[in-house]
Amino acid sequence: MTNAAHPFDALMDITARPEVVFVRGAGSYLWDANRNRYLDFVQGWAVNPLGHSPVIVADALAAQARRLLTPSPAFYNEQSLKLAKALVDNSCFDQVFFANSGAEANEGAIKLARKFGAKYKNGAHEIITFEGGFHGRTLATMSASGKRAFEPLFEPKVSGFRKARLNDIVSVRQLINSSTVAVMLEQIQGEAGVWPASDAFLQELRALTQQRGLLLIVDEIQTGMGRTGKLFGYEHAGIEPDIMTLGKGIGGGVPLAALLATEHASCFDHGDQGGTFNGNPLMCAAGLVVLDQISQPDFLKSVVDTGLLLERELQRLSARHGLGEIRGRGLLLALDLKMPIGAAVVAEAFAAGVLVNSPQPDTLRFMPALNVTREEISLMIDCLDTVLTKVGAARRVA
């Protein structure tokens, strides 16, 4: 038996991590074991809409933990019933299945679509997804994703996913055949570099899927829960999908996800879907207080206003350094660096105490808490200004 020689060695090495251990978080800030403070514009990849360790989430978890952790999903519990009703009341959907991660919710959406095809469309099972899309890391959701890095991994993949091009309705139409049951997409492709589907494209897609009798599945793992300035991203286009998945922000920092469907699309039979911890009252208690706060009109308006401020500041930064466009919506934005310097910028910003993300070598992605302040935006911009000046000077010297 070999024991880990270093405290980090006991964790499986699945990604590069800086040798810093975070021990505390509050709002837009994290602190490491050496009491260094970091301004966080990643927030666990949009997981913390109310910032780190919000009091209302901590209080809800503590109160529920004293009452009931889980009775098993074989029984109803009060918190899951309340959260499901609140989600239905705030959306165009009729039923909810709770899960523990976005990938699990998307896996459920794929299963639901295939069940729909088996019951109502002569066994149709293919789902049209999109180049650049990202839907998770289970075998089925990796297969559904259009991420090139996934292509050689874990073969053989799950079959039945055909890839169209985002904002190209002709490419979707050309892939539809008698085996097609659904179209599935992110309204903003986050991992690909924050590439939005246009409202016009989403409207065309909804019309096409209705015309051909197909289900429309929106993956709102990253765009849902107020991230774009509306509670759900599909609202911007004025459409009503058949299925939606939520994750990340719905739990306010704890593992919670949801699969929502219209009555038309809800066709699971008993035993088709389940999960040991799904819909447990502890996580749903957190989801309830998060949804209650985020769904307030004043809160959503503040996301719009703050997003516009961040966008303007990034545009000024881009103009100053000769960079590219700003993409995204609300508080899910990207800066096109026009050069593959993302990793260097992230590393320099980290050393300066600011956390940003580079999903692609030439892109920075910003996913701050939805209640991020103007002062915090200013501090982040000032840091990036310094970092970009330094990185740009280093490139000129090289």
Salt bridges, closest charged atoms under 4 A:
ASP40 OD2 - HIS52 NE2 2.71
GLU78 OE1 - ARG67 NH2 3.41
GLU78 OE2 - LYS82 NZ 3.37
ASP89 OD2 - LYS85 NZ 2.75
GLU126 OE1 - ARG162 NE 3.65
GLU155 OE2 - LYS157 NZ 2.97
ASP168 OD2 - ARG165 NH2 2.86
GLU191 OE1 - LYS147 NZ 3.86
GLU191 OE2 - ARG365 NH2 2.83
ASP199 OD2 - ARG329 NH2 3.11
ASP219 OD2 - HIS135 ND1 2.78
ASP242 OD2 - ARG206 NH2 2.94
ASP269 OD2 - LYS115 NZ 2.91
ASP269 OD1 - LYS119 NZ 3.62
ASP272 OD2 - LYS115 NZ 2.49
ASP305 OD2 - LYS301 NZ 2.81
GLU313 OE2 - ARG316 NH1 2.86
GLU325 OE2 - ARG327 NH1 3.20
GLU348 OE1 - LYS390 NZ 3.02
ASP385 OD1 - ARG320 NE 2.71
ASP385 OD1 - HIS321 NE2 2.65
